[in-house]
Amino acid sequence: MKKMPHLSFWQIWNVSFGFLGIQMGFALQSANVSRILSNLGADLHALPLFWIAAPLMGLIVQPIVGSASDRTWNRLGRRSPYILAGAIIAALSMFLMPNASIVVAIMPVLLFGLIMFALMDGSFNITMQPFRALVADMTPPEQRNLGYSTQSFLINTGAVIGSILPFVLTNSLNISNTAPAGQVPPSVIWSFYIGGAALLGSVVWTVIKTKEYPPEEYAQYKGLEKEPKADPQFKGIIGFFRLMKITPKTMVQLAVVQFFSWFALYIMWVYFTPAVSQHVWGCEIGDSSSQAAQDAGDWVGILFAGYSLFAAIFSVVMSKLATKIGRKTVYSSALFLGGLAYLMTVLLQGGDIVHLNLLFTEVNVPSSAVMWMIPMIGIGIAWAAILAMPYAILSESLPADKMGVFMGIFNFTIAGPQIISGLVAGSILKHVFEGEAIYMVVVAGVCMLLGGISVFFVKTTSQEQTN
């Protein structure tokens, strides 16, 4: 097997740079889709069902794209054609979704919003899945931690920018954050325009700056007897089940960890906005259109930017920590911190109005809103680890010629828990917690703690060779 060349830091940076824009889009989606759908008329208890569109698209798209990219080669490369195509569709979807109200004469506004949400998330998945495999394709084993940590840093930097965009546009540029019933605030619309443009631009940068290894050279670096080609026995539905039979045990064990952590994340994305509006701003259950509810929605963007910022900072040291003390130790500890952080939020309620200087603007918010930034530290650390550690652990146990398809199948462990959460979370909120969204955040905390415990049962192929 021919030894893979080491990449310079900036080569590794360019390989993952597209994730900066992708995560800007994903952050805007995470922080604002519940708000957009509520503005368009969705009921609070129905929001998890709308959000199922996101993991369903990932469940369908990622294995298909992963398998196709394993056996693709053209002048753009192996993964790059899919990365670029997904980015173009994602950008167009981001331009269209917040403008759902313009199609009222053609179809129900809420239906159009849901279709755009599904299309946007599906295109995110088309772009993201090959990116995961691209890092494994381009980096030698000893640079794998650095590769995924750099990716995590860029993801979270993009998330910071995307999360604060509506807040900045409202408070620095005086773009309105309110709109009539059935419409989306201009600050959110313009944020999606900016995010879509940044997504497309950053992906084009990666495609231009990254030269993928030709099939023959790739085969030599990965110890394959021949260049990657479609294996007939793994084609179609029957081939898919054959692949499942040879799934590495490490992937199966990681699936348990993924279930608990992504179940928790789904709850956060769906219920953080109503939890903050009810628990901090004192809004009534079901209130999504008052000024207080809109202010709470803007503040959730700041909180999401906070956990993304802390995740980006942790990503800088995560690679060295994983090399020194082991990936599993870093992964488990991060999930424990995230779980405790979720549980802490229930203690932070209401408070007097305080004046806050955010450097780029000044705002008046309840005192507990400021305190919510503390648990964002733990959530950010957990998020950074979730984005990097499972892939770094998994990549060493996957066959090089099936890296893409197995990375796509691994997305089942992300999509599955979100679908289950979407099916049951609304009923739990309604019948157990009587509409008080803060207790769903507590459920997320318990799940994240269980995820941290599950890490200890993961056995890696290299037995914790961190490289």
Backbone torsions as a table, in degrees:
resi	resn	phi	psi	omega
1	MET	NA	128.6	180.0
2	LYS	-75.5	136.1	-177.0
3	LYS	-73.3	131.3	178.5
4	MET	-70.1	140.9	177.5
5	PRO	-71.3	146.2	173.8
6	HIS	-71.1	141.6	175.9
7	LEU	-94.6	146.9	171.7
8	SER	-70.6	164.3	179.2
9	PHE	-57.2	-42.7	-176.0
10	TRP	-71.5	-27.0	172.9
11	GLN	-66.6	-43.0	176.2
12	ILE	-63.4	-39.9	178.0
13	TRP	-59.2	-47.4	-178.2
14	ASN	-65.1	-35.9	178.5
15	VAL	-56.9	-37.2	-175.0
16	SER	-104.4	-0.7	-170.8
17	PHE	-59.5	-33.0	179.7
18	GLY	-58.1	-25.2	179.3
19	PHE	-65.6	-21.5	176.4
20	LEU	-58.1	-49.3	-179.9
21	GLY	-74.3	-38.3	178.7
22	ILE	-58.1	-43.0	-177.3
23	GLN	-75.1	-26.1	170.4
24	MET	-58.3	-45.7	178.3
25	GLY	-64.8	-43.7	-179.0
26	PHE	-65.5	-37.4	178.5
27	ALA	-65.7	-41.7	176.6
28	LEU	-61.7	-40.7	177.2
29	GLN	-63.2	-49.2	-175.8
30	SER	-60.8	-42.8	-174.3
31	ALA	-84.8	-18.3	-169.8
32	ASN	-123.8	-14.7	-176.4
33	VAL	-65.2	-41.6	176.3
34	SER	-59.6	-40.6	178.2
35	ARG	-64.2	-45.5	-179.6
36	ILE	-63.5	-48.4	-178.7
37	LEU	-63.7	-36.7	176.3
38	SER	-64.9	-43.2	177.6
39	ASN	-61.9	-32.3	-179.9
40	LEU	-82.4	-6.0	173.6
41	GLY	119.4	6.1	-179.1
42	ALA	-73.0	141.4	177.0
43	ASP	-79.1	146.6	-177.3
44	LEU	-55.3	-44.2	-176.5
45	HIS	-72.5	-18.3	-179.8
46	ALA	-90.0	-10.5	-176.1
47	LEU	-55.2	-42.4	179.8
48	PRO	-59.6	-32.8	179.8
49	LEU	-68.4	-39.1	175.8
50	PHE	-63.6	-39.7	-176.6
51	TRP	-69.6	-16.3	177.6
52	ILE	-60.4	-25.1	179.2
53	ALA	-54.7	-35.6	-176.3
54	ALA	-66.3	-57.7	-179.8
55	PRO	-66.7	-29.3	177.6
56	LEU	-61.9	-41.9	178.3
57	MET	-63.8	-40.7	177.9
58	GLY	-64.3	-39.1	-179.5
59	LEU	-61.6	-38.3	-178.0
60	ILE	-81.5	-45.1	-168.2
61	VAL	-77.7	-45.9	-167.6
62	GLN	-63.9	-45.0	178.4
63	PRO	-62.6	-37.3	-179.6
64	ILE	-65.3	-48.9	-179.2
65	VAL	-65.3	-40.5	179.4
66	GLY	-61.7	-45.3	179.4
67	SER	-64.2	-43.2	-179.5
68	ALA	-64.1	-41.2	-177.4
69	SER	-70.5	-24.1	176.3
70	ASP	-62.1	-31.0	-174.2
71	ARG	-119.1	22.4	178.7
72	THR	-102.8	141.0	167.3
73	TRP	-154.2	123.1	171.9
74	ASN	-143.7	-167.4	-173.1
75	ARG	-68.5	-18.6	174.5
76	LEU	-81.2	-24.6	-179.1
77	GLY	128.2	-153.4	-175.8
78	ARG	-102.5	-53.6	179.7
79	ARG	-92.4	-29.3	-171.6
80	SER	-57.4	-38.2	179.5
81	PRO	-58.3	-38.5	-179.2
82	TYR	-75.3	-38.4	177.8
83	ILE	-59.4	-46.0	-177.5
84	LEU	-69.8	-44.2	-179.8
85	ALA	-61.2	-44.1	178.8
86	GLY	-62.3	-38.3	-178.7
87	ALA	-65.7	-38.8	179.7
88	ILE	-63.9	-45.4	179.6
89	ILE	-66.0	-41.1	-179.3
90	ALA	-61.9	-43.6	-179.5
91	ALA	-62.6	-44.1	178.8
92	LEU	-62.8	-40.0	179.0
93	SER	-64.2	-39.2	179.3
94	MET	-66.7	-33.1	177.4
95	PHE	-69.0	-31.4	-172.5
96	LEU	-91.4	-37.0	-170.2
97	MET	-56.5	-50.2	-177.7
98	PRO	-69.6	-5.8	178.0
99	ASN	-101.9	27.5	-177.1
100	ALA	-57.5	-30.1	-176.0
101	SER	-64.8	-17.0	-177.3
102	ILE	-76.8	-12.1	-176.5
103	VAL	-102.0	17.4	-175.0
104	VAL	-56.8	-28.2	-179.2
105	ALA	-80.4	-14.6	-175.6
106	ILE	-100.5	-45.1	-177.9
107	MET	-154.0	163.9	176.9
108	PRO	-56.1	135.7	-176.3
109	VAL	-56.7	-45.1	-177.0
110	LEU	-63.4	-36.5	178.7
111	LEU	-65.2	-42.5	178.4
112	PHE	-63.6	-42.5	178.2
113	GLY	-59.6	-41.2	179.2
114	LEU	-65.7	-42.1	179.3
115	ILE	-62.5	-44.0	179.9
116	MET	-65.8	-36.4	177.3
117	PHE	-62.0	-47.3	-179.6
118	ALA	-64.3	-41.9	-180.0
119	LEU	-65.8	-41.5	179.4
120	MET	-63.0	-47.6	-178.6
121	ASP	-67.9	-37.7	177.4
122	GLY	-61.4	-41.4	179.1
123	SER	-70.7	-33.1	172.2
124	PHE	-57.2	-42.4	-178.7
125	ASN	-68.0	-37.8	176.7
126	ILE	-59.3	-38.0	-177.8
127	THR	-79.8	-41.6	-172.1
128	MET	-72.5	-39.4	-174.1
129	GLN	-60.8	-48.3	177.6
130	PRO	-64.2	-27.6	177.4
131	PHE	-62.5	-41.7	178.4
132	ARG	-59.4	-46.2	-179.1
133	ALA	-70.6	-30.8	-178.5
134	LEU	-60.9	-40.3	178.3
135	VAL	-61.5	-44.6	178.8
136	ALA	-66.6	-34.8	178.3
137	ASP	-63.9	-42.3	-167.2
138	MET	-93.2	-21.8	-174.6
139	THR	-103.9	138.1	171.6
140	PRO	-69.2	159.8	-175.7
141	PRO	-52.1	-38.7	-177.0
142	GLU	-71.0	-11.1	177.2
143	GLN	-109.4	7.3	-175.6
144	ARG	-65.0	-43.4	177.0
145	ASN	-58.7	-45.6	-179.7
146	LEU	-63.2	-40.4	-179.3
147	GLY	-61.1	-49.0	-178.5
148	TYR	-75.0	-28.7	175.7
149	SER	-69.4	-39.1	175.4
150	THR	-63.2	-41.8	177.0
151	GLN	-60.6	-42.4	179.1
152	SER	-63.2	-40.3	178.5
153	PHE	-61.5	-46.2	-178.9
154	LEU	-67.9	-38.2	176.4
155	ILE	-57.2	-47.2	-174.7
156	ASN	-77.2	-28.6	172.9
157	THR	-64.9	-44.0	175.8
158	GLY	-62.1	-37.4	179.5
159	ALA	-65.3	-38.1	177.4
160	VAL	-59.6	-48.9	-178.0
161	ILE	-63.1	-47.4	-179.0
162	GLY	-63.9	-37.9	-176.8
163	SER	-67.3	-36.8	-175.2
164	ILE	-91.3	-6.1	-175.0
165	LEU	-54.6	-52.2	-179.4
166	PRO	-59.9	-39.0	-179.9
167	PHE	-64.5	-44.2	-179.6
168	VAL	-65.3	-43.9	-179.4
169	LEU	-62.8	-35.4	179.5
170	THR	-73.9	-48.1	-169.9
171	ASN	-92.0	-18.8	178.9
172	SER	-105.6	-34.9	-177.5
173	LEU	-109.7	3.4	176.1
174	ASN	58.2	34.0	172.6
175	ILE	-85.8	129.7	-170.9
176	SER	-59.7	140.8	175.8
177	ASN	-110.0	17.6	175.4
178	THR	-124.4	157.9	179.6
179	ALA	-155.1	157.6	176.1
180	PRO	-61.0	160.5	178.7
181	ALA	-55.8	136.5	-179.8
182	GLY	87.9	1.5	179.1
183	GLN	-127.7	165.1	-177.4
184	VAL	-105.4	137.2	-179.6
185	PRO	-57.5	142.7	179.2
186	PRO	-55.7	-34.3	-179.5
187	SER	-61.9	-36.4	178.6
188	VAL	-73.0	-41.4	179.5
189	ILE	-59.0	-49.6	-178.6
190	TRP	-67.5	-31.0	175.8
191	SER	-63.0	-40.1	178.9
192	PHE	-69.1	-34.6	175.2
193	TYR	-61.7	-48.9	-178.6
194	ILE	-63.9	-44.1	-179.9
195	GLY	-62.3	-40.8	179.2
196	GLY	-63.7	-41.8	178.7
197	ALA	-65.8	-41.3	179.5
198	ALA	-66.6	-38.3	178.7
199	LEU	-59.2	-50.8	-177.4
200	LEU	-64.3	-42.8	-178.5
201	GLY	-63.7	-42.3	-177.6
202	SER	-70.7	-35.4	178.0
203	VAL	-67.7	-41.5	177.0
204	VAL	-59.5	-37.8	177.7
205	TRP	-59.4	-48.2	179.2
206	THR	-61.6	-44.4	-178.4
207	VAL	-61.7	-39.8	-178.9
208	ILE	-73.4	-40.7	-171.7
209	LYS	-87.1	-14.9	-176.9
210	THR	-105.2	120.4	177.3
211	LYS	-102.9	106.4	-178.9
212	GLU	-72.0	152.7	179.9
213	TYR	-70.8	134.3	174.7
214	PRO	-59.7	158.1	-175.2
215	PRO	-53.3	-43.8	-177.9
216	GLU	-64.8	-43.7	-179.4
217	GLU	-67.7	-40.3	178.2
218	TYR	-59.3	-43.8	-179.6
219	ALA	-61.0	-38.7	178.8
220	GLN	-66.0	-41.6	-178.8
221	TYR	-68.0	-32.5	-174.7
222	LYS	-96.8	1.9	177.4
223	GLY	72.6	29.3	178.4
224	LEU	-90.9	149.3	-179.0
225	GLU	-73.0	-26.1	-179.6
226	LYS	-150.1	169.8	-179.8
227	GLU	-65.0	150.4	-176.8
228	PRO	-60.2	127.2	175.2
229	LYS	-139.0	165.0	179.6
230	ALA	-65.0	129.7	177.3
231	ASP	-93.2	117.2	-174.6
232	PRO	-55.1	-33.5	-176.4
233	GLN	-70.3	-12.2	-179.9
234	PHE	-110.5	19.9	178.5
235	LYS	-88.1	151.0	173.1
236	GLY	68.9	-168.2	-176.5
237	ILE	-65.9	-43.4	-179.7
238	ILE	-63.4	-40.9	177.8
239	GLY	-62.4	-35.1	178.4
240	PHE	-61.8	-44.2	-179.8
241	PHE	-69.4	-29.3	174.0
242	ARG	-66.0	-39.0	176.1
243	LEU	-61.9	-41.3	-179.2
244	MET	-61.5	-32.8	-179.6
245	LYS	-67.3	-29.1	-178.2
246	ILE	-102.0	16.2	178.2
247	THR	-60.6	128.4	179.1
248	PRO	-59.2	143.0	-179.9
249	LYS	-59.7	-33.3	178.7
250	THR	-57.6	-40.2	-179.6
251	MET	-66.6	-40.0	178.6
252	VAL	-64.3	-43.5	179.9
253	GLN	-67.9	-37.9	176.2
254	LEU	-65.4	-27.0	-179.8
255	ALA	-59.9	-34.7	178.8
256	VAL	-65.8	-44.5	177.7
257	VAL	-61.8	-44.6	-179.3
258	GLN	-61.2	-37.7	-179.3
259	PHE	-58.0	-51.2	-176.9
260	PHE	-67.9	-41.4	-175.9
261	SER	-71.4	-40.6	-178.9
262	TRP	-78.4	-27.0	171.1
263	PHE	-59.4	-43.3	-180.0
264	ALA	-67.6	-43.7	-178.8
265	LEU	-63.2	-40.2	179.2
266	TYR	-60.4	-43.6	177.5
267	ILE	-60.2	-41.9	-179.8
268	MET	-61.8	-48.2	-176.9
269	TRP	-63.8	-35.1	-178.2
270	VAL	-79.8	-40.1	-166.1
271	TYR	-112.4	-1.7	179.5
272	PHE	-62.7	-43.1	-178.4
273	THR	-61.7	-52.2	176.6
274	PRO	-65.4	-32.0	178.2
275	ALA	-63.3	-45.0	179.6
276	VAL	-68.1	-42.3	-178.4
277	SER	-65.3	-38.6	-179.8
278	GLN	-78.1	-48.8	-169.2
279	HIS	-80.2	-31.2	-176.2
280	VAL	-103.4	-50.1	-177.6
281	TRP	-87.2	-10.8	177.4
282	GLY	75.2	25.3	179.6
283	CYS	-71.6	153.2	176.3
284	GLU	-71.0	153.5	176.5
285	ILE	-61.2	128.4	-179.8
286	GLY	93.1	-7.4	179.1
287	ASP	-77.9	115.2	178.8
288	SER	-127.3	-1.6	-173.1
289	SER	-117.6	-10.7	-179.1
290	SER	-69.0	165.1	178.3
291	GLN	-62.1	-38.8	179.0
292	ALA	-62.4	-40.8	179.3
293	ALA	-65.7	-39.2	178.2
294	GLN	-67.3	-39.5	177.0
295	ASP	-62.8	-40.2	177.5
296	ALA	-63.7	-40.3	178.1
297	GLY	-61.4	-41.1	176.8
298	ASP	-64.0	-39.8	-178.4
299	TRP	-68.1	-33.0	175.6
300	VAL	-60.4	-36.3	174.6
301	GLY	-59.8	-39.6	177.5
302	ILE	-66.7	-41.7	178.5
303	LEU	-63.2	-43.0	178.6
304	PHE	-64.5	-38.2	175.2
305	ALA	-62.8	-36.8	179.3
306	GLY	-62.5	-50.1	-177.9
307	TYR	-68.3	-30.2	176.7
308	SER	-69.7	-37.9	177.5
309	LEU	-63.7	-45.9	179.0
310	PHE	-64.5	-34.8	176.8
311	ALA	-65.8	-41.2	178.7
312	ALA	-63.0	-41.8	178.9
313	ILE	-64.1	-44.4	-179.9
314	PHE	-65.6	-31.7	179.7
315	SER	-61.2	-29.2	-179.1
316	VAL	-63.5	-36.6	-177.0
317	VAL	-102.4	-9.6	-173.4
318	MET	-62.4	-40.3	-179.3
319	SER	-60.1	-46.6	-179.8
320	LYS	-66.3	-39.2	177.9
321	LEU	-63.0	-43.2	-179.3
322	ALA	-63.7	-37.5	178.6
323	THR	-68.9	-35.6	-174.9
324	LYS	-82.3	-45.8	-173.4
325	ILE	-113.9	-4.8	177.9
326	GLY	105.8	141.8	-179.0
327	ARG	-62.7	-42.8	-177.1
328	LYS	-63.2	-39.4	179.1
329	THR	-63.9	-44.2	178.1
330	VAL	-63.4	-46.0	-177.6
331	TYR	-60.6	-51.4	-178.3
332	SER	-63.2	-46.1	-179.1
333	SER	-60.7	-39.8	-180.0
334	ALA	-64.3	-41.9	179.2
335	LEU	-66.5	-37.5	176.4
336	PHE	-61.2	-45.1	178.5
337	LEU	-61.2	-40.4	178.3
338	GLY	-63.4	-43.0	179.0
339	GLY	-61.8	-45.1	178.0
340	LEU	-63.3	-35.3	179.7
341	ALA	-65.3	-43.9	176.9
342	TYR	-59.5	-45.1	-178.5
343	LEU	-63.2	-31.7	-178.0
344	MET	-64.4	-29.2	-173.3
345	THR	-61.9	-28.2	-177.4
346	VAL	-65.4	-21.0	179.9
347	LEU	-83.5	-9.7	-172.6
348	LEU	-106.9	95.7	-172.1
349	GLN	-132.4	138.5	171.3
350	GLY	54.7	-137.2	-180.0
351	GLY	106.0	167.4	178.7
352	ASP	-71.1	156.8	177.3
353	ILE	-74.9	130.8	179.1
354	VAL	-122.9	151.5	178.1
355	HIS	-92.2	127.9	-173.3
356	LEU	-124.5	128.4	177.0
357	ASN	-98.8	113.7	-178.9
358	LEU	-101.1	18.7	-179.7
359	LEU	75.0	-53.8	-179.9
360	PHE	-88.4	-10.9	176.0
361	THR	-166.6	170.5	176.2
362	GLU	-123.7	138.3	-177.2
363	VAL	-137.4	161.5	173.4
364	ASN	-113.6	121.1	-177.7
365	VAL	-139.0	159.2	173.3
366	PRO	-60.5	146.5	-176.2
367	SER	-58.5	-34.8	-179.1
368	SER	-68.7	-24.0	177.5
369	ALA	-61.6	-37.6	177.8
370	VAL	-67.6	-41.3	-178.2
371	MET	-65.8	-24.4	179.0
372	TRP	-63.5	-15.6	178.7
373	MET	-69.9	-23.3	179.9
374	ILE	-64.1	-51.2	177.9
375	PRO	-64.4	-18.3	177.5
376	MET	-63.0	-23.7	177.6
377	ILE	-62.7	-51.3	180.0
378	GLY	-65.3	-40.1	179.4
379	ILE	-65.2	-38.3	178.8
380	GLY	-64.8	-41.7	178.5
381	ILE	-63.5	-42.6	178.3
382	ALA	-63.0	-43.2	-178.4
383	TRP	-62.6	-43.2	178.5
384	ALA	-59.3	-43.9	-179.7
385	ALA	-66.9	-39.6	179.9
386	ILE	-62.7	-35.0	-178.2
387	LEU	-75.2	-22.8	-172.1
388	ALA	-118.2	-49.7	-169.2
389	MET	-62.8	-43.0	180.0
390	PRO	-60.7	-37.7	-177.6
391	TYR	-73.9	-37.9	176.8
392	ALA	-64.7	-41.0	178.4
393	ILE	-67.1	-45.9	-173.8
394	LEU	-69.3	-38.5	-171.8
395	SER	-58.6	-27.3	-179.2
396	GLU	-77.3	-14.8	-177.5
397	SER	-105.8	2.2	-176.8
398	LEU	-100.3	141.7	174.2
399	PRO	-66.9	136.3	-173.7
400	ALA	-61.6	-33.1	-177.0
401	ASP	-79.8	-5.7	178.1
402	LYS	-127.0	23.4	-177.6
403	MET	-58.5	-46.2	-176.6
404	GLY	-64.7	-47.7	-176.7
405	VAL	-67.2	-39.0	178.9
406	PHE	-70.3	-35.3	173.6
407	MET	-62.6	-36.2	177.0
408	GLY	-67.8	-43.2	176.8
409	ILE	-62.8	-36.5	179.3
410	PHE	-60.7	-24.3	177.0
411	ASN	-63.5	-20.5	174.0
412	PHE	-55.9	-34.6	-178.2
413	THR	-74.1	-10.4	173.6
414	ILE	-96.7	-46.9	-176.7
415	ALA	-71.5	-41.1	-176.7
416	GLY	-55.9	-54.9	-179.8
417	PRO	-62.4	-30.0	178.2
418	GLN	-70.3	-38.9	177.7
419	ILE	-64.1	-45.1	178.6
420	ILE	-61.6	-44.0	178.3
421	SER	-60.1	-42.6	179.7
422	GLY	-63.1	-33.5	-178.9
423	LEU	-75.8	-31.4	-173.4
424	VAL	-107.4	-22.6	-172.3
425	ALA	-63.2	-40.3	-179.5
426	GLY	-61.2	-41.6	179.1
427	SER	-66.8	-40.1	177.8
428	ILE	-61.6	-45.9	179.3
429	LEU	-60.2	-44.2	-174.5
430	LYS	-74.1	-47.8	-170.3
431	HIS	-94.0	-25.1	-179.3
432	VAL	-99.0	-43.9	-173.6
433	PHE	-108.4	3.6	174.4
434	GLU	51.2	41.7	173.4
435	GLY	85.9	-0.4	-179.3
436	GLU	-86.2	102.2	-169.3
437	ALA	-67.7	-21.8	-177.7
438	ILE	-60.7	-30.4	-178.2
439	TYR	-75.8	-19.1	171.6
440	MET	-69.6	-32.6	176.3
441	VAL	-66.1	-36.2	175.9
442	VAL	-62.9	-42.9	176.6
443	VAL	-58.1	-41.2	178.0
444	ALA	-60.3	-39.1	178.8
445	GLY	-63.0	-43.8	178.7
446	VAL	-62.3	-42.5	-179.9
447	CYS	-62.8	-41.1	-178.5
448	MET	-65.6	-37.5	176.2
449	LEU	-63.3	-40.7	177.6
450	LEU	-64.3	-35.0	175.4
451	GLY	-62.7	-41.1	178.2
452	GLY	-61.7	-39.0	177.3
453	ILE	-66.2	-39.1	-175.8
454	SER	-64.9	-25.6	-179.5
455	VAL	-58.2	-34.4	-176.6
456	PHE	-64.5	-17.5	-178.0
457	PHE	-94.8	1.0	178.7
458	VAL	-82.3	124.9	176.6
459	LYS	-108.5	118.8	-178.0
460	THR	-88.5	154.8	179.5
461	THR	-60.5	-39.5	-177.7
462	SER	-91.5	7.6	180.0
463	GLN	49.7	57.7	176.1
464	GLU	66.4	32.4	169.4
465	GLN	-76.4	107.7	-173.1
466	THR	-87.1	-18.3	-180.0
467	ASN	51.4	NA	NA
